[in-house]
Amino acid sequence: MLFACGVLAAGAAATEPPPVGWRPGSEDGQPPASLTLTLRAQQDVKGWLSASRPILTIRCSRGQPAVYMETGVPLEVTQVDQQIVRLRLDGSDFRSEIWHEVSNWTISSRHPARLIGEMMRSRRLIVEFTPFASPPAQAEFAVNGLAAYWRPLTASCAAQWPADGARQEDGK
């Protein structure tokens, strides 16, 4: 299985897409079997007795998209496998979503294809979550430049999300 990995740099200029590395899945130009893009938050978040910089990961493997965030701090104890987060893209209002709790430090979107499509049309994503025994924390990510990778993401995720601003739902 071939693997492609990229890093979206938080400090990249708005006019220039962040650097990413990926290679075709084969010499005949087939898409990679998997593709991973990671992005560090622009600042640390504070939790109980610690602070850390969250990491947002977009992964496509075997045609399935995934979006998850490693918070770097323990999460508030909630119902099994559920964390309530609030998302804000650019200047929109915050919206609440229930994400999977992968571990006590990692959460993942239940609607990754929709979220990836929205991020491709945005410049900024804020994910608000609640660390253990702490007030809500906000992780801000500069997602501008992600649209430059819609072709490899579309090929690896077996999904269609337009980069021209048209909306598309992920069939929840």
JOVENTA-V156167 format. One record per residue. N is the residue number from 1. BURIAL is b if it has 16 or more other ideal C-beta (glycine too) atoms within 10 Angstrom, else e. Layout:
BEGIN
n = (N/N)
burial = (BURIAL/BURIAL)
END
This chain:
BEGIN
n = (1/2/3/4/5/6/7/8/9/10/11/12/13/14/15/16/17/18/19/20/21/22/23/24/25/26/27/28/29/30/31/32/33/34/35/36/37/38/39/40/41/42/43/44/45/46/47/48/49/50/51/52/53/54/55/56/57/58/59/60/61/62/63/64/65/66/67/68/69/70/71/72/73/74/75/76/77/78/79/80/81/82/83/84/85/86/87/88/89/90/91/92/93/94/95/96/97/98/99/100/101/102/103/104/105/106/107/108/109/110/111/112/113/114/115/116/117/118/119/120/121/122/123/124/125/126/127/128/129/130/131/132/133/134/135/136/137/138/139/140/141/142/143/144/145/146/147/148/149/150/151/152/153/154/155/156/157/158/159/160/161/162/163/164/165/166/167/168/169/170/171/172)
burial = (e/e/e/b/e/b/e/b/b/b/e/b/e/e/e/e/b/b/e/b/e/b/e/e/b/e/e/e/e/e/b/b/b/b/b/b/b/b/b/b/b/e/e/e/b/e/b/e/e/e/e/b/e/b/b/b/e/b/b/b/b/e/e/e/b/b/b/b/b/b/b/b/b/b/b/b/e/e/e/e/e/e/b/b/b/b/b/b/b/e/e/e/e/e/e/e/b/e/b/e/b/e/e/e/b/b/b/b/b/e/b/b/b/b/b/b/b/b/b/b/b/b/e/e/b/b/b/b/b/b/b/e/e/b/e/e/b/e/b/b/b/b/b/b/b/b/b/e/b/b/e/b/b/b/b/b/b/e/b/e/b/e/b/e/e/e/e/e/e/b/e/e)
END
